[in-house]
Amino acid sequence: MPTHPVLRPALLATTALALLAALPAFAADDELVRPQHLAAPDTPQVAAAVLAARRYATFWHTGDARYATQALSTDFADRTLPAGRVQGPQGPLDASKAFRAAVPDMRVEIEDMVVAGNRVAVHLRFRGHFTGEFGHTHGQNQPIDFQAFDLYRVADGKIAENWHLEDNQTLLGQMGLQP
């Protein structure tokens, strides 16, 4: 069906807006946590892996579950699952919520990111103040500053597996829960 030349641009614009509205809402690149240092080849597979890792760091930085949903595969597996944490994407969502109850102003930085094939190694820095509740302990505005290391396996642009180490001894000491 031919359209009038004056109406054609309006029809194209309306169609384009409808298509954009149907796409999943992803954060703009400038809203995501950026690595201070990135070592990675420039390939589409690596770009997808970096994007997944940045989304996951942004989830920890903001506590916004949509970033975890964008970053994690539906069959995500935590290969260093802490006792009591649920396996799968729900585990990090619960952990973030609990940690943010203790450290509401938590900020996360990516100090280093190295990508090789489908693996992403990430050195993270967590900072904030213990002003909330952690277990039965109420924070007294203690500064929190600890590091973590994650290793991700990325498949189809999402984190499928994670191995992680956190400096829990430093964290618990800063919270006054360990000498």
Secondary structure, 3 states (H helix, E strand, C coil): CCCCCCHHHHHHHHHHHHHHHHCCCCCCHHHCCCECCEECCCCHHHHHHHHHHHHHHHHHHHCCHHHHHHHEEEEEEECCCCCCCCCCCHHHHHHHHHHHHHCCCCEEEEEEEEEECCEEEEEEEEEEEECCEECCEECCCEEEEEEEEEEEEEECCEEEEEEEEECHHHHHHHCCCCC
